[in-house]
Amino acid sequence: MLTRNTTVLDFFKTRRSRPAKTLSLPVPTESELKDILEMASRSPDHGALVPWRFIVIEGRDVMDRLATLAQERGEALGMDSERIAKGRGQFDKGNLAVVVVEVRKPSPKFPAIEQTYAVGGVCLALVNAALASGWGANWLTSWASHDREFCARGLNLAENETIAGIIHIGTETTTPPERSRPDVDSITSWMNK
């Protein structure tokens, strides 16, 4: 028999990420965040490889250090000031973020792309778990997320690791307006004959 969980369905019908720049203190406690991370880790994972790990960034000292590193890397790469500001901005304004790191695992059965899909699922599940727990959350990346030197120096990532997402979590200060959504009919085809 089909059992509908209307509370969960209503959440998914109205879920909306909150812009990271609008998130403020307080942030989840360590215990609250562990619950959110456990929920996120229930994502589909072909072969149970667990091709991800989490790095929790909390506090102004760490955020400021990463913002400064993004500034240094942007200047070293010859970026314009606007692009540098965008790369360091999430650290300038952030209070708590979870870096979801893809950890590529060797597997003859499960191709790398399936591991990437699993890690993307973890990012979305993390955002949704934070939102469902009453926090504001936003999934970001920037050019710094894809710069090997920033990743190695700032987050100690290994060669087989990349940033899939930086999920900012905090207290929502404003409710963002609804944004346009895809027209499902225009992107769906049915193969039933």
Secondary structure, 3 states (H helix, E strand, C coil): CCCCCHHHHHHHHHCCCCCHHHEECCCCCHHHHHHHHHHHCCCCCHHHCCCEEEEEEECHHHHHHHHHHHHHHHHHCCCCHHHHHHHHHHHHHCCEEEEEEEECCCCCCCCHHHHHHHHHHHHHHHHHHHHHCCCEEEEECCHHHHCHHHHHHHHCCCCCEEEEEEEEEEEECCCCCCCCCCCHHHHCCCCCC
